[in-house]
Amino acid sequence: MKPNEIKTKFDELLNSTTPEEQFEHEAQLLAFKFLSIIDAEMEAQNISKKALAEKVGTSQSFITQLFRGDRKPNWTILAKMQKELGLQFTISTNNEIEQRVIEAISLAHKVWVKEGCYSMTETRKLIGNFEVLTNPKDVPLAS
């Protein structure tokens, strides 16, 4: 089979899924997003799946099934996991995150302009948590 034929067959396979199968796939991806955060925190706190199961009042096999993708977590188990691990899940859309980033950059820019951080003669300046490096050779950064 030629590469173009393989791609065509693969595309046909992916496009042959029903809307219900696509929703199921999206649901599994959402579950994995939550579980990847939980897994990272478990690793950071050196907590085993068995210990987490005990903390949230379920079996180790159920926790293992969640992480393998055999089962999806419900809201109650996620709430218990976040409490026991000291996490706080926040839900945002990509548009909300992009808007927050734009606002933060805009605010930082205003502070930097006010404080003269774009000066070409200073080599570094600390503003809040930002160390702003400027061009030490007094050469324009952009033309």
Backbone as ProteinMPNN parsed JSONL, in Angstrom:
{"seq_chain_A": "MKPNEIKTKFDELLNSTTPEEQFEHEAQLLAFKFLSIIDAEMEAQNISKKALAEKVGTSQSFITQLFRGDRKPNWTILAKMQKELGLQFTISTNNEIEQRVIEAISLAHKVWVKEGCYSMTETRKLIGNFEVLTNPKDVPLAS", "coords_chain_A": {"N_chain_A": [[0.847, -1.177, 0.0], [0.56, 2.205, -0.818], [1.924, 5.287, 0.551], [0.034, 7.442, 0.295], [-2.35, 6.028, 0.017], [-2.484, 4.744, 2.464], [-2.789, 6.952, 4.174], [-5.278, 7.874, 3.244], [-6.953, 5.7, 3.911], [-6.64, 5.739, 6.679], [-7.715, 8.267, 7.298], [-10.343, 7.809, 6.486], [-11.093, 5.907, 8.354], [-10.946, 7.39, 10.755], [-12.873, 9.334, 10.233], [-15.133, 7.85, 10.163], [-16.25, 7.501, 12.597], [-18.97, 7.697, 14.851], [-21.032, 10.465, 15.975], [-21.604, 10.0, 18.677], [-19.51, 8.291, 19.447], [-17.412, 10.052, 19.124], [-18.009, 11.926, 21.152], [-17.675, 10.277, 23.36], [-14.952, 9.791, 23.18], [-13.984, 12.404, 23.61], [-14.88, 12.743, 26.245], [-13.284, 10.866, 27.545], [-10.774, 12.033, 27.132], [-11.072, 14.381, 28.653], [-11.286, 13.234, 31.202], [-8.724, 12.122, 31.414], [-7.211, 14.455, 31.487], [-7.836, 15.571, 34.013], [-6.976, 13.411, 35.601], [-4.26, 13.296, 34.989], [-3.258, 15.541, 36.249], [-3.809, 14.872, 38.889], [-2.226, 12.555, 39.101], [0.36, 13.658, 38.786], [0.493, 15.208, 41.098], [0.238, 13.236, 43.045], [2.654, 11.915, 42.631], [4.432, 13.986, 43.302], [3.878, 14.245, 46.002], [4.563, 11.781, 46.834], [2.632, 9.697, 47.019], [0.959, 6.677, 46.91], [-1.177, 4.76, 44.668], [-2.686, 3.009, 46.144], [-2.65, 4.241, 48.671], [-3.981, 6.618, 48.05], [-6.468, 5.586, 47.342], [-7.343, 4.61, 49.825], [-7.545, 7.048, 51.206], [-9.617, 8.36, 49.839], [-11.672, 6.644, 50.141], [-12.185, 4.31, 48.56], [-11.535, 1.445, 46.429], [-8.259, 0.112, 45.665], [-8.131, -1.109, 43.201], [-10.159, 0.183, 41.769], [-9.094, 2.78, 41.548], [-6.836, 2.175, 40.012], [-8.127, 1.285, 37.674], [-9.25, 3.709, 36.85], [-6.96, 5.225, 36.204], [-5.896, 3.688, 34.164], [-7.739, 4.07, 32.24], [-9.919, 2.485, 31.965], [-12.204, 3.043, 33.335], [-14.17, 5.987, 33.956], [-13.67, 8.904, 35.946], [-16.062, 10.128, 38.342], [-17.734, 13.189, 39.335], [-17.778, 13.313, 42.131], [-15.709, 11.596, 43.039], [-13.536, 12.963, 41.944], [-13.705, 15.351, 43.405], [-13.176, 14.399, 45.983], [-10.551, 13.446, 45.622], [-9.191, 15.822, 44.971], [-9.465, 17.218, 47.382], [-8.104, 15.535, 49.217], [-5.54, 15.621, 48.196], [-4.899, 18.231, 48.374], [-5.455, 19.939, 46.28], [-6.86, 22.336, 43.951], [-9.12, 22.406, 41.578], [-9.612, 24.356, 38.689], [-11.773, 25.506, 36.284], [-11.536, 26.583, 33.009], [-12.091, 28.192, 29.872], [-10.338, 28.096, 26.722], [-10.461, 30.624, 25.549], [-10.935, 32.279, 27.785], [-8.538, 31.934, 29.193], [-6.673, 32.932, 27.339], [-7.517, 35.616, 27.288], [-6.915, 36.412, 29.926], [-4.122, 36.168, 29.872], [-3.466, 38.101, 27.947], [-4.371, 40.399, 29.293], [-2.629, 40.36, 31.527], [-0.125, 40.679, 30.293], [-0.495, 43.176, 29.126], [-0.831, 44.79, 31.406], [1.694, 44.41, 32.627], [3.298, 45.572, 30.662], [2.474, 48.262, 30.803], [3.417, 48.924, 33.366], [6.163, 48.521, 32.978], [6.728, 50.454, 31.034], [6.137, 52.777, 32.474], [8.052, 52.594, 34.506], [10.371, 52.799, 33.096], [11.616, 50.599, 31.944], [12.198, 49.894, 29.388], [14.385, 51.2, 28.606], [17.385, 51.816, 26.807], [19.84, 51.971, 27.951], [20.172, 50.853, 30.473], [21.114, 47.747, 31.978], [19.795, 45.72, 33.437], [16.776, 45.416, 35.296], [14.746, 45.121, 38.116], [11.418, 44.49, 38.418], [8.785, 44.009, 40.363], [8.206, 40.643, 40.224], [9.668, 40.312, 37.977], [12.632, 40.239, 36.133], [13.952, 42.49, 34.11], [15.658, 42.526, 31.191], [17.654, 44.623, 29.291], [19.068, 45.956, 26.276], [22.455, 45.932, 26.533], [24.339, 47.224, 24.968], [23.357, 49.543, 24.053], [22.063, 49.543, 21.639], [19.523, 49.773, 19.233], [16.722, 47.671, 19.894], [14.909, 46.872, 18.032], [14.301, 47.589, 14.613]], "CA_chain_A": [[0.0, 0.0, 0.0], [1.332, 3.438, -0.931], [1.668, 6.226, 1.66], [-1.21, 8.182, 0.095], [-3.448, 5.103, 0.274], [-2.526, 4.552, 3.917], [-3.384, 8.16, 4.743], [-6.698, 7.883, 2.877], [-7.632, 4.687, 4.731], [-6.619, 6.222, 8.063], [-8.695, 9.355, 7.359], [-11.667, 7.195, 6.407], [-11.34, 5.267, 9.643], [-11.217, 8.432, 11.744], [-14.102, 10.03, 9.892], [-16.269, 6.941, 10.227], [-16.776, 7.429, 13.954], [-20.262, 8.359, 15.041], [-20.954, 11.569, 16.939], [-21.577, 9.447, 20.038], [-18.139, 7.817, 19.685], [-16.576, 11.246, 19.274], [-18.269, 12.453, 22.493], [-17.051, 9.346, 24.308], [-13.514, 10.074, 23.093], [-13.773, 13.686, 24.296], [-15.068, 12.502, 27.677], [-12.084, 10.178, 28.031], [-9.693, 13.026, 27.17], [-11.296, 15.229, 29.829], [-10.93, 12.439, 32.382], [-7.265, 12.02, 31.473], [-6.663, 15.76, 31.891], [-7.935, 15.629, 35.467], [-6.162, 12.364, 36.213], [-2.833, 13.6, 34.838], [-2.941, 16.49, 37.328], [-3.816, 14.08, 40.125], [-1.054, 11.69, 39.064], [1.55, 14.481, 39.038], [0.486, 15.593, 42.519], [0.538, 12.018, 43.807], [4.102, 11.703, 42.52], [5.109, 15.046, 44.062], [3.681, 13.978, 47.431], [4.952, 10.392, 47.071], [1.437, 8.981, 47.451], [0.653, 5.542, 46.017], [-2.586, 4.59, 44.308], [-3.319, 2.346, 47.285], [-2.858, 5.251, 49.715], [-5.034, 7.522, 47.584], [-7.73, 4.844, 47.441], [-7.732, 4.617, 51.234], [-7.914, 8.415, 51.584], [-10.892, 8.763, 49.242], [-12.685, 5.661, 50.494], [-12.506, 3.387, 47.474], [-10.553, 0.365, 46.319], [-7.082, 0.347, 44.841], [-8.424, -1.557, 41.841], [-10.942, 1.237, 41.113], [-8.142, 3.843, 41.205], [-6.043, 1.652, 38.892], [-8.998, 1.308, 36.496], [-9.355, 5.104, 36.426], [-5.707, 5.659, 35.578], [-5.72, 2.919, 32.924], [-8.75, 4.5, 31.28], [-11.002, 1.506, 31.897], [-13.375, 3.725, 33.911], [-14.024, 7.442, 34.027], [-14.001, 9.404, 37.287], [-17.236, 10.987, 38.463], [-17.41, 14.458, 40.013], [-17.568, 13.078, 43.561], [-14.364, 11.055, 43.261], [-12.595, 14.051, 41.667], [-13.757, 16.273, 44.546], [-12.469, 13.746, 47.095], [-9.123, 13.418, 45.297], [-8.633, 17.171, 45.077], [-9.389, 17.548, 48.812], [-7.066, 14.742, 49.873], [-4.22, 15.997, 47.68], [-4.694, 19.67, 48.554], [-5.554, 20.599, 44.979], [-8.083, 23.08, 43.658], [-9.324, 22.453, 40.137], [-10.259, 25.532, 38.143], [-12.183, 25.237, 34.906], [-11.5, 27.765, 32.149], [-12.037, 27.94, 28.436], [-9.133, 28.654, 26.107], [-10.672, 32.063, 25.367], [-10.737, 32.93, 29.086], [-7.103, 31.908, 29.5], [-6.031, 33.882, 26.43], [-7.85, 36.971, 27.733], [-6.134, 36.677, 31.144], [-2.727, 36.36, 29.47], [-3.39, 39.412, 27.299], [-4.497, 41.417, 30.339], [-1.405, 40.364, 32.33], [0.946, 41.264, 29.481], [-0.802, 44.601, 28.99], [-0.525, 45.415, 32.696], [3.149, 44.416, 32.791], [3.824, 46.554, 29.714], [2.214, 49.6, 31.361], [4.356, 49.112, 34.484], [7.506, 48.62, 32.431], [6.855, 51.769, 30.392], [6.162, 53.772, 33.556], [9.302, 52.458, 35.259], [11.506, 52.99, 32.204], [12.303, 49.323, 31.726], [12.559, 49.723, 27.993], [15.552, 52.048, 28.369], [18.454, 51.091, 26.129], [21.115, 52.168, 28.631], [20.259, 49.991, 31.647], [21.293, 46.348, 31.594], [18.735, 44.923, 34.058], [15.973, 46.11, 36.28], [13.794, 44.212, 38.738], [10.097, 45.064, 38.634], [7.987, 42.924, 40.927], [8.87, 39.353, 40.072], [10.285, 40.252, 36.66], [13.921, 40.862, 35.88], [13.865, 42.945, 32.733], [16.978, 42.721, 30.607], [17.644, 45.483, 28.113], [20.236, 45.826, 25.42], [23.556, 46.626, 27.191], [25.207, 47.953, 24.029], [22.602, 50.727, 23.649], [21.722, 49.392, 20.23], [18.074, 49.554, 19.171], [16.303, 46.269, 19.921], [14.179, 46.62, 16.798], [14.427, 48.708, 13.7]], "C_chain_A": [[0.896, 1.245, 0.0], [0.993, 4.383, 0.229], [0.361, 7.011, 1.513], [-2.429, 7.31, 0.384], [-3.615, 4.861, 1.775], [-3.194, 5.748, 4.58], [-4.875, 8.209, 4.461], [-7.479, 6.902, 3.74], [-7.717, 5.136, 6.191], [-7.656, 7.339, 8.243], [-10.119, 8.807, 7.323], [-12.046, 6.558, 7.739], [-11.707, 6.304, 10.696], [-12.541, 9.135, 11.484], [-15.333, 9.138, 9.98], [-16.843, 6.819, 11.639], [-18.085, 8.201, 14.034], [-20.087, 9.538, 15.976], [-20.881, 11.06, 18.381], [-20.184, 8.93, 20.392], [-17.186, 8.993, 19.87], [-16.762, 11.867, 20.657], [-17.615, 11.579, 23.562], [-15.537, 9.57, 24.347], [-13.179, 11.373, 23.822], [-13.917, 13.539, 25.811], [-13.838, 11.824, 28.277], [-10.904, 11.141, 28.113], [-9.842, 13.961, 28.364], [-10.901, 14.492, 31.113], [-9.418, 12.355, 32.527], [-6.618, 13.344, 31.867], [-6.706, 15.903, 33.41], [-6.975, 14.632, 36.113], [-4.666, 12.619, 36.051], [-2.385, 14.604, 35.9], [-2.865, 15.75, 38.66], [-2.578, 13.199, 40.204], [0.223, 12.469, 39.371], [1.627, 14.875, 40.512], [0.764, 14.389, 43.414], [2.041, 11.75, 43.796], [4.858, 12.729, 43.361], [5.013, 14.792, 45.563], [4.065, 12.555, 47.818], [3.795, 9.568, 47.655], [1.137, 7.886, 46.429], [-0.836, 5.518, 45.68], [-3.343, 3.926, 45.463], [-3.622, 3.359, 48.384], [-3.959, 6.226, 49.316], [-6.394, 6.855, 47.71], [-8.244, 4.852, 48.876], [-8.224, 6.002, 51.652], [-9.293, 8.812, 51.053], [-11.996, 7.722, 49.456], [-13.134, 4.76, 49.35], [-11.415, 2.323, 47.39], [-9.381, 0.772, 45.434], [-7.359, -0.067, 43.396], [-9.251, -0.512, 41.089], [-10.021, 2.377, 40.676], [-7.297, 3.413, 40.009], [-6.862, 1.672, 37.599], [-9.167, 2.729, 35.964], [-8.114, 5.517, 35.641], [-5.385, 4.884, 34.298], [-6.701, 3.352, 31.851], [-9.884, 3.511, 31.118], [-12.312, 2.084, 32.418], [-13.096, 5.212, 33.931], [-14.4, 7.903, 35.432], [-15.309, 10.195, 37.252], [-16.837, 12.232, 39.265], [-17.099, 14.251, 41.49], [-16.165, 12.558, 43.83], [-13.31, 12.116, 42.973], [-12.549, 15.041, 42.827], [-13.005, 15.679, 45.748], [-10.961, 13.751, 46.848], [-8.504, 14.804, 45.454], [-8.487, 17.571, 46.548], [-8.22, 16.826, 49.472], [-5.665, 15.114, 49.412], [-3.926, 17.489, 47.851], [-4.699, 20.429, 47.234], [-6.813, 21.447, 44.921], [-8.202, 23.172, 42.145], [-10.044, 23.747, 39.778], [-10.568, 25.245, 36.686], [-12.203, 26.559, 34.144], [-11.542, 27.332, 30.699], [-10.739, 28.525, 27.903], [-9.267, 30.159, 25.916], [-10.459, 32.833, 26.664], [-9.253, 33.003, 29.439], [-6.362, 32.912, 28.624], [-6.288, 35.313, 26.868], [-7.054, 37.339, 28.987], [-4.667, 36.934, 30.813], [-2.551, 37.73, 28.83], [-3.464, 40.529, 28.339], [-3.23, 41.505, 31.187], [-0.248, 40.995, 31.564], [0.745, 42.763, 29.344], [-0.462, 45.35, 30.275], [0.981, 45.495, 32.921], [3.783, 45.454, 31.872], [3.642, 47.976, 30.262], [3.186, 49.91, 32.497], [5.763, 49.318, 33.944], [7.738, 49.962, 31.747], [6.989, 52.851, 31.455], [7.494, 53.765, 34.288], [10.541, 52.603, 34.383], [12.275, 51.721, 31.904], [12.706, 49.099, 30.279], [13.733, 50.625, 27.617], [16.662, 51.224, 27.729], [19.788, 51.206, 26.87], [21.256, 51.296, 29.869], [20.402, 48.542, 31.2], [20.241, 45.444, 32.232], [18.017, 45.746, 35.113], [14.949, 45.123, 36.819], [12.499, 44.974, 39.007], [9.204, 43.93, 39.127], [8.77, 41.633, 40.859], [9.609, 39.222, 38.754], [11.646, 40.918, 36.666], [13.929, 41.207, 34.4], [15.27, 43.226, 32.241], [16.828, 43.616, 29.383], [18.958, 45.318, 27.387], [21.414, 46.603, 26.023], [24.425, 47.445, 26.25], [24.534, 49.226, 23.515], [22.319, 50.728, 22.161], [20.204, 49.172, 20.168], [17.734, 48.071, 19.105], [15.543, 45.914, 18.649], [14.324, 47.834, 15.889], [13.187, 48.86, 12.863]], "O_chain_A": [[1.876, 1.312, 0.742], [-0.086, 4.294, 0.816], [-0.343, 7.224, 2.5], [-3.423, 7.789, 0.929], [-4.732, 4.783, 2.287], [-4.059, 5.587, 5.441], [-5.659, 8.552, 5.347], [-8.551, 7.236, 4.245], [-8.735, 4.938, 6.854], [-8.39, 7.35, 9.231], [-10.995, 9.286, 8.044], [-13.188, 6.664, 8.187], [-12.667, 6.121, 11.445], [-13.25, 9.49, 12.425], [-16.459, 9.626, 9.88], [-17.823, 6.104, 11.847], [-18.271, 9.221, 13.37], [-19.093, 9.608, 16.7], [-20.172, 11.634, 19.208], [-19.727, 9.112, 21.52], [-16.261, 8.929, 20.68], [-15.787, 12.292, 21.276], [-17.07, 12.084, 24.544], [-14.922, 9.542, 25.414], [-12.202, 11.434, 24.567], [-13.16, 14.143, 26.57], [-13.404, 12.165, 29.378], [-10.118, 11.077, 29.058], [-8.854, 14.298, 29.017], [-10.261, 15.063, 31.996], [-8.886, 12.499, 33.628], [-5.574, 13.346, 32.52], [-5.72, 16.312, 34.024], [-6.254, 14.968, 37.052], [-3.879, 12.195, 36.898], [-1.261, 14.526, 36.395], [-1.957, 15.983, 39.457], [-1.948, 13.105, 41.257], [1.073, 11.997, 40.126], [2.708, 14.874, 41.102], [1.451, 14.513, 44.428], [2.627, 11.402, 44.822], [5.814, 12.382, 44.054], [5.948, 15.084, 46.309], [3.918, 12.158, 48.973], [3.957, 8.849, 48.641], [1.072, 8.147, 45.228], [-1.645, 6.177, 46.333], [-4.502, 4.25, 45.722], [-4.709, 3.349, 48.963], [-4.778, 6.617, 50.148], [-7.362, 7.485, 48.135], [-9.43, 5.074, 49.118], [-9.214, 6.115, 52.375], [-10.047, 9.513, 51.729], [-13.124, 7.906, 48.999], [-14.324, 4.484, 49.196], [-10.483, 2.315, 48.195], [-9.495, 1.649, 44.578], [-6.865, 0.572, 42.467], [-9.062, -0.338, 39.885], [-10.15, 2.884, 39.562], [-7.068, 4.205, 39.094], [-6.344, 2.039, 36.544], [-9.22, 2.93, 34.751], [-8.212, 6.085, 34.553], [-4.666, 5.391, 33.438], [-6.515, 3.035, 30.676], [-10.726, 3.671, 30.234], [-13.394, 1.671, 32.001], [-11.945, 5.646, 33.926], [-15.326, 7.368, 36.041], [-15.624, 10.848, 36.257], [-15.733, 12.306, 39.803], [-16.245, 14.944, 42.044], [-15.499, 13.027, 44.752], [-12.295, 12.179, 43.667], [-11.475, 15.518, 43.193], [-12.281, 16.392, 46.444], [-10.182, 14.028, 47.761], [-7.413, 14.939, 46.01], [-7.493, 18.194, 46.921], [-7.438, 17.437, 50.2], [-4.702, 14.942, 50.159], [-2.838, 17.955, 47.513], [-4.02, 21.446, 47.093], [-7.719, 21.293, 45.74], [-7.471, 23.927, 41.503], [-10.965, 24.176, 40.473], [-9.7, 24.786, 35.943], [-12.816, 27.532, 34.585], [-11.087, 26.245, 30.345], [-10.112, 29.356, 28.56], [-8.297, 30.894, 26.099], [-9.872, 33.915, 26.654], [-8.778, 34.027, 29.929], [-5.517, 33.659, 29.115], [-5.38, 36.143, 26.827], [-6.569, 38.465, 29.098], [-4.04, 37.814, 31.403], [-1.594, 38.441, 29.136], [-2.704, 41.494, 28.271], [-2.797, 42.605, 31.532], [0.525, 41.764, 32.133], [1.701, 43.534, 29.436], [0.13, 46.428, 30.228], [1.49, 46.528, 33.355], [4.718, 46.144, 32.278], [4.56, 48.793, 30.189], [3.716, 51.018, 32.585], [6.481, 50.204, 34.41], [8.817, 50.543, 31.863], [7.844, 53.732, 31.354], [8.008, 54.824, 34.649], [11.659, 52.533, 34.893], [13.476, 51.775, 31.637], [13.486, 48.191, 29.989], [14.037, 50.791, 26.436], [16.851, 50.058, 28.077], [20.772, 50.596, 26.452], [22.382, 51.02, 30.282], [19.871, 48.155, 30.159], [19.829, 44.47, 31.601], [18.587, 46.647, 35.728], [14.35, 44.369, 36.052], [12.488, 45.971, 39.729], [8.906, 42.999, 38.379], [9.88, 41.546, 41.384], [10.123, 38.15, 38.435], [11.792, 42.039, 37.152], [13.914, 40.323, 33.544], [15.983, 44.057, 32.802], [15.964, 43.381, 28.538], [19.853, 44.611, 27.851], [21.378, 47.833, 26.026], [25.186, 48.294, 26.714], [25.075, 49.908, 22.644], [22.333, 51.771, 21.507], [19.664, 48.439, 20.996], [18.36, 47.309, 18.369], [15.543, 44.754, 18.237], [14.454, 48.965, 16.357], [13.112, 49.762, 12.028]]}, "name": "protein", "num_of_chains": 1, "seq": "MKPNEIKTKFDELLNSTTPEEQFEHEAQLLAFKFLSIIDAEMEAQNISKKALAEKVGTSQSFITQLFRGDRKPNWTILAKMQKELGLQFTISTNNEIEQRVIEAISLAHKVWVKEGCYSMTETRKLIGNFEVLTNPKDVPLAS"}
